[in-house]
Amino acid sequence: MGSNLRSLSKVSKPRQLVHFSTQSLFIYDSLFQNGLQQRNIRDILPHNSKTDITLFLDCEEFWINELSCSAEDIVSLCLITRLLKPKQIFEIGTLHGYTALHFAANAPEATVYTLDLPPSGHGVLRTTIVDDKLVDDQNADFFSGRPEARRIVRLFGDSATFDYGPFRQKIDFFFIDGAHSSEYVRNDTLKALECCHAGSVIAWHDYGRSGVNGVSSWLHQFSKSHFPVYRVPSGSLAFGVVPG
């Protein structure tokens, strides 16, 4: 009730009101564990008593910010990478290269393949308004000039029509953070299954976020028909282990 009353002060500022409302819904679902079961990375992946992760502090797109879920997401992605020790990583959705850089740093023996639309490119499936805005904001300069860049391979194409043949059953960690419509999340998930093998981890970004509901709606279906998918506590990252 207190939160709702405070929101009245933003009636004259529609953008702030929408932002507040979507974040409140996100926190509500996370707090009361609506949707996917919440599990920590350490509960699912084998580990020792401790591990180190690498976080880059000199990137403009620093995910440890005013939204606590962003910090949970990047720490969880780094933990997956450390504990899984993948040799081949595939990412859909490069944007600025922030996650690709962290994958390469936390998996020092891995090759990271990151796929995104070419500049001014458009997908063949339905997209969201958020996706359309991000297409024009691609600039993968976060890893350029860094030692990790030698192990990051940029790929360009539409994830719905891209040829995944060379990667079939070779990917240890597959991260899906491309277009957020249910059509694209479904397509990217099924393509990830073709590329992964038993024991691989598939992770999806922006689960539980209002405005990009395609991620949540598809994962709710997928987790019932394929294998368990979990949400990290307080975060928007969902993940699952491909069964044998």
PAZAPA-4460 file (N, C-alpha, C; in steps of 0.05 Angstrom, whole numbers, plus 32768, in hexadecimal, padded with zeros to 4 digits):
% residues 244
    n_x    n_y    n_z   ca_x   ca_y   ca_z    c_x    c_y    c_z   seq   type   mol
   8011   7FE8   8000   8000   8000   8000   8011   8019   8000     1      M     A
   8026   8018   8010   8038   802F   8011   8045   8034   7FF6     2      G     A
   804D   801E   7FE8   8059   8021   7FCE   8045   802D   7FBA     3      S     A
   802C   8024   7FBB   8018   802F   7FA9   8013   804C   7FAE     4      N     A
   8012   8054   7FC7   800E   8071   7FCE   8025   8082   7FC3     5      L     A
   803E   8078   7FC7   8055   8087   7FBD   8054   808A   7F9F     6      R     A
   8049   8076   7F91   8048   8078   7F74   8037   808E   7F6A     7      S     A
   8024   8098   7F7B   8013   80AE   7F72   8023   80C7   7F6C     8      L     A
   803A   80CA   7F79   804B   80E2   7F74   8057   80E2   7F58     9      S     A
   8055   80CB   7F4A   8061   80C9   7F2F   804C   80CB   7F19    10      K     A
   8033   80D1   7F20   801D   80D2   7F0C   8024   80E6   7EF6    11      V     A
   8031   80FC   7EFE   8037   8110   7EEA   8050   810A   7EDA    12      S     A
   805D   80F3   7EE1   8075   80EB   7ED3   8071   80CE   7EC9    13      K     A
   8064   80CA   7EB2   805C   80B0   7EA9   8073   809C   7EA7    14      P     A
   808A   80A4   7E9C   80A0   8092   7E99   80AA   8087   7EB4    15      R     A
   80AC   8099   7EC7   80B5   8090   7EE2   80A0   807E   7EEE    16      Q     A
   8086   8084   7EEA   8071   8073   7EF5   8072   8057   7EE9    17      L     A
   8076   8055   7ECE   8078   803B   7EC1   8090   802B   7ECC    18      V     A
   80A6   8039   7ECE   80BF   802C   7ED9   80BA   8022   7EF5    19      H     A
   80AE   8033   7F06   80A8   802B   7F21   8095   8013   7F22    20      F     A
   8081   8013   7F12   806D   7FFE   7F12   8079   7FE3   7F09    21      S     A
   8089   7FE4   7EF4   8094   7FCB   7EEA   80A8   7FBF   7EFE    22      T     A
   80B8   7FD1   7F0B   80CB   7FC7   7F1E   80BC   7FBC   7F37    23      Q     A
   80A6   7FC9   7F3F   8097   7FBF   7F56   808B   7FA3   7F50    24      S     A
   8081   7F9F   7F38   8076   7F85   7F30   808C   7F70   7F31    25      L     A
   80A4   7F78   7F27   80BA   7F65   7F27   80C2   7F5D   7F43    26      F     A
   80C4   7F70   7F55   80CC   7F6B   7F71   80B6   7F5A   7F7F    27      I     A
   809D   7F60   7F79   8086   7F51   7F85   8088   7F34   7F7E    28      Y     A
   808B   7F2E   7F64   808D   7F12   7F5B   80A5   7F03   7F67    29      D     A
   80BB   7F12   7F69   80D3   7F06   7F74   80D0   7F01   7F92    30      S     A
   80C5   7F14   7FA0   80C2   7F12   7FBD   80AF   7EFB   7FC5    31      L     A
   809A   7EF8   7FB6   8086   7EE4   7FBD   8089   7ECB   7FAB    32      F     A
   80A0   7EC9   7F9D   80A8   7EB1   7F8E   8092   7EA8   7F7A    33      Q     A
   8087   7EBB   7F6C   8075   7EB4   7F56   8085   7EAC   7F3D    34      N     A
   807B   7E99   7F2F   8088   7E91   7F16   809B   7E7A   7F1B    35      G     A
   80B2   7E7A   7F0E   80C6   7E65   7F10   80D1   7E62   7F2D    36      L     A
   80D8   7E4A   7F34   80E4   7E45   7F4E   80FE   7E54   7F50    37      Q     A
   8104   7E60   7F67   811D   7E6F   7F6A   8132   7E5D   7F76    38      Q     A
   8148   7E5C   7F69   815F   7E4C   7F73   8179   7E5C   7F6D    39      R     A
   818C   7E5A   7F7F   81A5   7E67   7F7B   81B7   7E56   7F69    40      N     A
   81CA   7E62   7F5C   81DC   7E53   7F4B   81EA   7E3D   7F5A    41      I     A
   81F3   7E43   7F72   8202   7E2F   7F82   81F1   7E17   7F89    42      R     A
   81D6   7E1A   7F89   81C5   7E04   7F90   81C3   7DEF   7F79    43      D     A
   81CA   7DF8   7F61   81C6   7DE7   7F49   81E0   7DDD   7F3E    44      I     A
   81F4   7DEE   7F3D   820E   7DE6   7F30   8222   7DDD   7F46    45      L     A
   8232   7DC8   7F40   8246   7DBF   7F53   825A   7DD5   7F59    46      P     A
   8264   7DD6   7F71   8277   7DEB   7F79   8287   7DE3   7F91    47      H     A
   829D   7DF1   7F95   82AC   7DEE   7FAD   82A2   7E03   7FC2    48      N     A
   82B1   7E07   7FD7   82A8   7E19   7FEC   82A9   7E36   7FE4    49      S     A
   82B9   7E3D   7FD0   82BB   7E59   7FC8   82C4   7E5A   7FAB    50      K     A
   82C0   7E72   7F9F   82C9   7E77   7F84   82CD   7E94   7F80    51      T     A
   82DE   7E9C   7F6D   82E2   7EB8   7F66   82D3   7EBD   7F4C    52      D     A
   82C9   7ED6   7F49   82BD   7EDE   7F30   82CA   7EF9   7F28    53      I     A
   82CB   7EFE   7F0E   82D7   7F17   7F04   82C1   7F29   7EFB    54      T     A
   82C1   7F42   7F05   82AE   7F57   7EFD   82BE   7F6F   7EF3    55      L     A
   82B6   7F79   7EDC   82C4   7F90   7ED0   82B8   7FAA   7EDB    56      F     A
   82C9   7FBA   7EE7   82BF   7FD3   7EF4   82C1   7FEB   7EE2    57      L     A
   82CE   7FE8   7ECB   82D2   7FFF   7EBA   82BF   7FFF   7EA2    58      D     A
   82A9   7FF0   7EA3   8295   7FF0   7E8E   827F   8004   7E95    59      C     A
   8277   8013   7E81   8261   8026   7E86   8247   8017   7E8D    60      E     A
   8243   8000   7E81   822A   7FF1   7E86   822F   7FDE   7E9E    61      E     A
   8233   7FEA   7EB5   8239   7FDB   7ECD   821E   7FD2   7EDA    62      F     A
   821A   7FB8   7EDC   8200   7FAE   7EE4   81FB   7FB0   7F02    63      W     A
   820F   7FB6   7F12   820A   7FBA   7F2E   8202   7FD7   7F32    64      I     A
   81E7   7FDC   7F30   81DD   7FF7   7F30   81C4   7FF9   7F42    65      N     A
   81B3   800C   7F3C   819C   8011   7F4D   8188   7FFA   7F4D    66      E     A
   8189   7FE8   7F39   8177   7FD2   7F38   8185   7FB9   7F42    67      L     A
   817D   7FB0   7F5A   818C   7F9A   7F66   818B   7F80   7F55    68      S     A
   8177   7F7C   7F45   8175   7F64   7F35   818C   7F63   7F20    69      C     A
   8195   7F7A   7F17   81AB   7F7A   7F04   81C5   7F6F   7F10    70      S     A
   81CA   7F77   7F29   81E2   7F6C   7F37   81E0   7F4E   7F3A    71      A     A
   81C8   7F45   7F42   81C4   7F28   7F45   81C8   7F19   7F2B    72      E     A
   81C0   7F26   7F15   81C2   7F19   7EFB   81DF   7F16   7EF2    73      D     A
   81EF   7F2B   7EF4   820A   7F29   7EEA   821B   7F17   7EFC    74      I     A
   8217   7F18   7F17   8225   7F07   7F29   821E   7EE9   7F23    75      V     A
   8204   7EE4   7F1E   81FC   7EC9   7F18   8207   7EBF   7EFE    76      S     A
   8208   7ED0   7EEA   8214   7EC8   7ED0   8232   7EC1   7ED4    77      L     A
   823F   7ED1   7EE3   825C   7ECC   7EE8   8260   7EB2   7EF8    78      C     A
   824E   7EAD   7F0B   824F   7E95   7F1B   824B   7E7C   7F09    79      L     A
   8237   7E7D   7EF8   8232   7E67   7EE6   824B   7E61   7ED5    80      I     A
   8257   7E77   7ECB   826F   7E74   7EBA   8286   7E68   7ECA    81      T     A
   828A   7E71   7EE3   82A0   7E66   7EF3   829B   7E49   7EFA    82      R     A
   8283   7E42   7F03   827E   7E27   7F0D   827C   7E13   7EF7    83      L     A
   8272   7E1B   7EE0   826E   7E09   7ECA   8288   7E03   7EBB    84      L     A
   829A   7E16   7EBB   82B4   7E14   7EAD   82B0   7E0D   7E8F    85      K     A
   829F   7E1C   7E81   8299   7E15   7E65   82B1   7E1A   7E53    86      P     A
   82B1   7E0B   7E3D   82C5   7E0F   7E28   82B9   7E1E   7E10    87      K     A
   829F   7E1B   7E0D   8291   7E28   7DF7   8278   7E36   7E02    88      Q     A
   8277   7E50   7DFE   8260   7E60   7E07   8253   7E6E   7DEF    89      I     A
   8238   7E6D   7DEF   822A   7E7B   7DD9   8216   7E8E   7DE5    90      F     A
   8216   7EA6   7DDB   8204   7EBB   7DE5   81F3   7EC6   7DCE    91      E     A
   81D9   7EC9   7DD2   81C8   7ED7   7DC0   81C2   7EF3   7DCC    92      I     A
   81CB   7F08   7DBF   81C7   7F23   7DC8   81E0   7F30   7DD3    93      G     A
   81F1   7F3A   7DC1   820B   7F46   7DC8   8207   7F61   7DD5    94      T     A
   81F8   7F72   7DC7   81F4   7F8F   7DCE   820F   7F9C   7DD2    95      L     A
   8218   7FA3   7DEA   8231   7FB1   7DEE   8248   7F9E   7DF5    96      H     A
   8242   7F84   7DF8   8257   7F71   7DFE   825D   7F6D   7E1B    97      G     A
   824C   7F78   7E2D   8251   7F77   7E4A   8252   7F5A   7E54    98      Y     A
   823E   7F4A   7E4E   823D   7F2F   7E58   8252   7F1E   7E4A    99      T     A
   8256   7F22   7E30   826A   7F12   7E22   8286   7F16   7E2F   100      A     A
   828C   7F2F   7E36   82A5   7F34   7E44   82A8   7F25   7E5E   101      L     A
   8292   7F25   7E6E   8293   7F17   7E87   8294   7EF9   7E84   102      H     A
   8288   7EEE   7E6F   828A   7ED2   7E6A   82A7   7ECA   7E64   103      F     A
   82B4   7EDA   7E53   82CF   7ED4   7E4B   82E2   7ED6   7E63   104      A     A
   82DD   7EE9   7E74   82EF   7EED   7E8B   82EC   7ED7   7EA0   105      A     A
   82D3   7ECD   7EA4   82CE   7EB9   7EB8   82D1   7E9D   7EAE   106      N     A
   82D5   7E9A   7E94   82DA   7E7F   7E89   82F3   7E82   7E77   107      A     A
   830B   7E83   7E84   8324   7E8A   7E76   832C   7E76   7E60   108      P     A
   831F   7E5F   7E5F   8326   7E4B   7E4A   8310   7E4A   7E34   109      E     A
   82FC   7E5B   7E36   82E5   7E59   7E25   82E7   7E6C   7E0C   110      A     A
   82DA   7E63   7DF7   82D4   7E75   7DE0   82B8   7E7E   7DE3   111      T     A
   82B3   7E98   7DE1   8299   7EA4   7DE4   828F   7EAD   7DC9   112      V     A
   8279   7EA1   7DC0   826C   7EA9   7DA7   8254   7EBA   7DAF   113      Y     A
   8252   7ED2   7DA3   823C   7EE4   7DAA   822F   7EEE   7D90   114      T     A
   8215   7EE9   7D8F   8205   7EEE   7D77   81F3   7F06   7D7A   115      L     A
   81F2   7F18   7D67   81E0   7F2F   7D67   81D9   7F36   7D4B   116      D     A
   81C3   7F45   7D48   81BB   7F4F   7D2D   81D1   7F61   7D22   117      L     A
   81D5   7F62   7D09   81E7   7F76   7CFD   81DB   7F91   7D01   118      P     A
   81EC   7FA6   7D00   81E1   7FC2   7D03   81C9   7FC7   7CF1   119      P     A
   81B5   7FD2   7CFC   819C   7FD9   7CEE   818E   7FC0   7CE4   120      S     A
   8194   7FA9   7CEF   8187   7F90   7CE7   816C   7F8C   7CF5   121      G     A
   815C   7F7B   7CEA   8142   7F76   7CF6   813C   7F58   7CF5   122      H     A
   812F   7F4D   7D09   8129   7F31   7D0A   8110   7F2A   7CFB   123      G     A
   810C   7F10   7CF5   80F5   7F07   7CE6   80DD   7F01   7CF8   124      V     A
   80E2   7EFE   7D12   80CC   7EF8   7D25   80C4   7F12   7D33   125      L     A
   80AE   7F10   7D41   80A4   7F27   7D50   80B8   7F2F   7D66   126      R     A
   80BB   7F49   7D6A   80CC   7F54   7D7E   80BC   7F67   7D90   127      T     A
   80C9   7F6F   7DA6   80BC   7F83   7DB8   80C6   7F9F   7DB3   128      T     A
   80B9   7FB2   7DBE   80C2   7FCE   7DBB   80DE   7FD2   7DC6   129      I     A
   80E3   7FC5   7DDD   80FE   7FC6   7DE9   8113   7FBC   7DD6   130      V     A
   810D   7FA5   7DC9   8121   7F99   7DB6   8126   7FAC   7D9F   131      D     A
   8112   7FB9   7D94   8115   7FCA   7D7D   8127   7FE2   7D84   132      D     A
   8125   7FEC   7D9D   8135   8002   7DA5   8153   7FFA   7DA9   133      K     A
   8157   7FE2   7DB2   8172   7FD9   7DB7   8182   7FD2   7D9E   134      L     A
   8174   7FCC   7D88   8181   7FC5   7D6F   8193   7FDC   7D66   135      V     A
   818B   7FF5   7D6A   819A   800C   7D61   81B0   8014   7D75   136      D     A
   81B2   8005   7D8B   81C5   800D   7DA1   81DC   7FF9   7DA3   137      D     A
   81E0   7FE8   7D8F   81F5   7FD4   7D90   8211   7FE2   7D8C   138      Q     A
   8222   7FDC   7D9F   823E   7FE6   7D9D   824F   7FD6   7DB0   139      N     A
   8258   7FBF   7DA6   8267   7FAC   7DB7   8284   7FB5   7DBB   140      A     A
   8287   7FCB   7DCA   82A2   7FD5   7DCE   82AC   7FCF   7DEA   141      D     A
   829C   7FC1   7DFA   82A5   7FBC   7E16   82BD   7FA8   7E17   142      F     A
   82BF   7F97   7E03   82D5   7F84   7E04   82EA   7F8A   7DF0   143      F     A
   82E7   7F9D   7DDE   82FB   7FA3   7DCA   8314   7FAE   7DD8   144      S     A
   832B   7FA3   7DCF   8345   7FAC   7DDA   834C   7F9D   7DF4   145      G     A
   833B   7F8C   7DFE   8342   7F7E   7E17   834D   7F62   7E0F   146      R     A
   835C   7F56   7E21   8367   7F3B   7E1B   8351   7F27   7E16   147      P     A
   833A   7F2A   7E24   8324   7F16   7E21   8318   7F17   7E05   148      E     A
   831C   7F2D   7DF7   8310   7F2F   7DDC   831A   7F1A   7DC9   149      A     A
   8332   7F0F   7DCE   833D   7EFB   7DBC   832D   7EE1   7DBD   150      R     A
   831D   7EDE   7DD2   830D   7EC5   7DD4   82EF   7ECB   7DD0   151      R     A
   82E8   7EE3   7DC7   82CC   7EEA   7DC1   82C8   7EEC   7DA3   152      I     A
   82B6   7EDC   7D99   82B1   7EDC   7D7C   8295   7EE9   7D77   153      V     A
   8295   7EFF   7D69   827C   7F0D   7D63   826F   7F00   7D4A   154      R     A
   8255   7EFA   7D4C   8246   7EEF   7D36   822E   7F02   7D31   155      L     A
   8227   7F04   7D17   8211   7F15   7D10   81FC   7F06   7D01   156      F     A
   81E3   7F0B   7D08   81CD   7EFD   7CFB   81B4   7EFD   7D0D   157      G     A
   819E   7EF6   7D02   8185   7EF3   7D10   8185   7ED7   7D1D   158      D     A
   8180   7ED6   7D37   8181   7EBD   7D45   816C   7EA9   7D3B   159      S     A
   8158   7EB3   7D2D   8143   7EA1   7D22   814C   7E94   7D08   160      A     A
   815F   7E9F   7CFA   8168   7E94   7CE1   8186   7E8D   7CE0   161      T     A
   8194   7E92   7CF6   81B0   7E8C   7CF8   81B6   7E6E   7CF6   162      F     A
   81CC   7E67   7CE9   81D4   7E4B   7CE7   81E3   7E42   7CFF   163      D     A
   81D7   7E32   7D10   81E3   7E28   7D29   81F2   7E0D   7D24   164      Y     A
   81F3   7E04   7D0C   81FE   7DEA   7D06   821A   7DE5   7D12   165      G     A
   822D   7DF8   7D10   8248   7DF4   7D1B   8248   7DF1   7D39   166      P     A
   8232   7DF9   7D47   8233   7DF9   7D64   8222   7DE3   7D71   167      F     A
   8217   7DD1   7D60   8205   7DBD   7D6B   8213   7DAB   7D7F   168      R     A
   8207   7DA9   7D97   8211   7D99   7DAD   822D   7D9F   7DB6   169      Q     A
   8236   7DB8   7DB1   8251   7DC0   7DB8   8252   7DD6   7DCE   170      K     A
   823B   7DE2   7DD4   823A   7DF9   7DE6   8236   7DF0   7E03   171      I     A
   8246   7DF9   7E15   8244   7DF3   7E31   8232   7E06   7E40   172      D     A
   8232   7E1F   7E38   8222   7E34   7E45   8215   7E45   7E2F   173      F     A
   81FB   7E47   7E2F   81EC   7E56   7E1B   81DC   7E6B   7E29   174      F     A
   81E1   7E85   7E22   81D3   7E9B   7E2F   81C1   7EA9   7E1B   175      F     A
   81A7   7EAB   7E22   8193   7EB7   7E10   818B   7ED2   7E1A   176      I     A
   8192   7EE7   7E0B   818C   7F02   7E12   8188   7F13   7DF9   177      D     A
   8179   7F07   7DE6   8174   7F15   7DCD   8159   7F23   7DCE   178      G     A
   8149   7F1F   7DB9   812E   7F2B   7DB8   811D   7F1D   7DCE   179      A     A
   810A   7F2C   7DD9   80FC   7F23   7DF1   80DF   7F1B   7DEB   180      H     A
   80D6   7F19   7DD2   80BC   7F0F   7DCC   80BB   7EF1   7DD1   181      S     A
   80A4   7EE6   7DD6   80A2   7EC9   7DDB   80AB   7EB9   7DC3   182      S     A
   80A6   7EC4   7DAB   80AE   7EB6   7D93   80CD   7EB4   7D91   183      E     A
   80DB   7EC9   7D98   80F8   7EC8   7D97   8104   7EB8   7DAE   184      Y     A
   80F8   7EBA   7DC6   8103   7EAB   7DDC   80FF   7E8D   7DD7   185      V     A
   80E8   7E86   7DCC   80E3   7E6A   7DC5   80F8   7E61   7DB0   186      R     A
   80FB   7E70   7D9B   810E   7E69   7D86   812A   7E66   7D91   187      N     A
   8133   7E7A   7DA1   814E   7E79   7DAB   8152   7E62   7DBE   188      D     A
   813E   7E5B   7DCE   8140   7E45   7DE1   8143   7E2A   7DD2   189      T     A
   8132   7E26   7DBD   8133   7E0D   7DAE   814E   7E0B   7D9F   190      L     A
   8159   7E21   7D95   8173   7E21   7D88   8189   7E1B   7D9D   191      K     A
   8186   7E25   7DB5   8199   7E20   7DCA   819A   7E02   7DD1   192      A     A
   8182   7DF5   7DD1   8181   7DD9   7DD7   8190   7DC9   7DC2   193      L     A
   818F   7DD1   7DA9   819E   7DC4   7D94   81BC   7DC7   7D98   194      E     A
   81C4   7DDD   7DA3   81E1   7DE3   7DA6   81ED   7DD7   7DBF   195      C     A
   81DC   7DD1   7DD3   81E6   7DC8   7DED   81E6   7DAA   7DEF   196      C     A
   81F1   7DA0   7E05   81F3   7D83   7E0A   81EB   7D7F   7E27   197      H     A
   81EA   7D66   7E2F   81E3   7D60   7E4B   81F8   7D6D   7E5E   198      A     A
   81EE   7D7C   7E72   81FF   7D8A   7E84   8204   7DA7   7E7D   199      G     A
   81FC   7DAF   7E65   81FF   7DCB   7E5E   81EB   7DDC   7E6E   200      S     A
   81F1   7DF5   7E71   81DF   7E08   7E7E   81D4   7E1C   7E69   201      V     A
   81BA   7E20   7E6A   81AD   7E35   7E5A   81A3   7E4A   7E6E   202      I     A
   81A8   7E63   7E68   819E   7E79   7E79   8190   7E8D   7E68   203      A     A
   817B   7E99   7E73   816B   7EAD   7E66   816B   7EC7   7E77   204      W     A
   816D   7EDE   7E69   816C   7EF7   7E78   8151   7F04   7E76   205      H     A
   814A   7F15   7E89   8132   7F25   7E8A   8119   7F15   7E91   206      D     A
   811C   7EFF   7E9F   8105   7EF0   7EA9   80F7   7F01   7EBE   207      Y     A
   80DD   7F01   7EBE   80CD   7F0F   7ED2   80CA   7F2D   7ECE   208      G     A
   80D6   7F38   7EB9   80D4   7F55   7EB4   80BB   7F5B   7EA4   209      R     A
   80AC   7F6F   7EAE   8094   7F78   7E9F   809D   7F88   7E87   210      S     A
   808E   7F85   7E71   8095   7F92   7E58   80A4   7F80   7E45   211      G     A
   80B0   7F6B   7E50   80BD   7F57   7E3F   80B3   7F3B   7E48   212      V     A
   8098   7F39   7E4A   808B   7F22   7E56   8090   7F08   7E46   213      N     A
   8099   7F0A   7E2D   809E   7EF2   7E1D   80B1   7EDF   7E2A   214      G     A
   80C5   7EEA   7E38   80D8   7ED8   7E45   80CB   7EC7   7E5A   215      V     A
   80BB   7ED4   7E6B   80AD   7EC5   7E81   8099   7EB1   7E76   216      S     A
   8088   7EBA   7E63   8073   7EA9   7E59   807E   7E90   7E4C   217      S     A
   8094   7E93   7E3D   80A0   7E7B   7E30   80AD   7E69   7E44   218      W     A
   80BC   7E74   7E57   80CA   7E63   7E6A   80B7   7E54   7E7C   219      L     A
   80A0   7E5F   7E82   808C   7E50   7E92   8083   7E37   7E83   220      H     A
   807F   7E3A   7E68   8078   7E23   7E58   808F   7E0F   7E56   221      Q     A
   80A6   7E1A   7E51   80BE   7E09   7E4C   80C5   7DF8   7E64   222      F     A
   80C4   7E04   7E7C   80CC   7DF6   7E94   80B9   7DDF   7E9B   223      S     A
   80A1   7DE0   7E91   808E   7DCB   7E96   8091   7DB4   7E82   224      K     A
   809B   7DBA   7E6A   809C   7DA6   7E55   80B8   7D9B   7E50   225      S     A
   80CD   7DA8   7E5A   80E8   7D9F   7E54   80F7   7D98   7E6D   226      H     A
   8103   7DAB   7E7B   8111   7DA6   7E94   810F   7DBE   7EA6   227      F     A
   8115   7DBB   7EC0   8111   7DD1   7ED3   8122   7DE9   7ECC   228      P     A
   8115   7E00   7ECD   8123   7E1A   7ECA   811E   7E2A   7EE3   229      V     A
   8134   7E36   7EEE   8132   7E44   7F07   8138   7E62   7F03   230      Y     A
   812E   7E71   7F16   8133   7E8E   7F16   8146   7E94   7F2D   231      R     A
   815B   7EA4   7F28   816D   7EAB   7F3E   815E   7EBE   7F51   232      V     A
   8162   7EBB   7F6B   8154   7ECC   7F7E   8159   7EE9   7F79   233      P     A
   8144   7EF9   7F78   8145   7F16   7F75   814F   7F1F   7F5A   234      S     A
   8154   7F0D   7F48   815F   7F14   7F2E   814C   7F0E   7F17   235      G     A
   8154   7F16   7EFF   8144   7F11   7EE7   8151   7EFC   7ED5   236      S     A
   8163   7EEC   7EE1   8171   7ED7   7ED3   8163   7EBD   7ED8   237      L     A
   815D   7EAE   7EC3   8153   7E93   7EC6   8167   7E80   7EBA   238      A     A
   8169   7E67   7EC5   817D   7E55   7EBB   8174   7E38   7EBF   239      F     A
   817F   7E26   7EB0   817A   7E09   7EB4   8190   7DF9   7EA8   240      G     A
   8192   7DE0   7EB2   81A7   7DCE   7EA8   819A   7DBA   7E95   241      V     A
   81A6   7DB7   7E7E   819C   7DA4   7E6A   81A0   7D87   7E75   242      V     A
   818A   7D78   7E77   818D   7D5D   7E82   8199   7D49   7E6F   243      P     A
   81A2   7D32   7E79   81AD   7D1D   7E69   8196   7D0E   7E5A   244      G     A
***
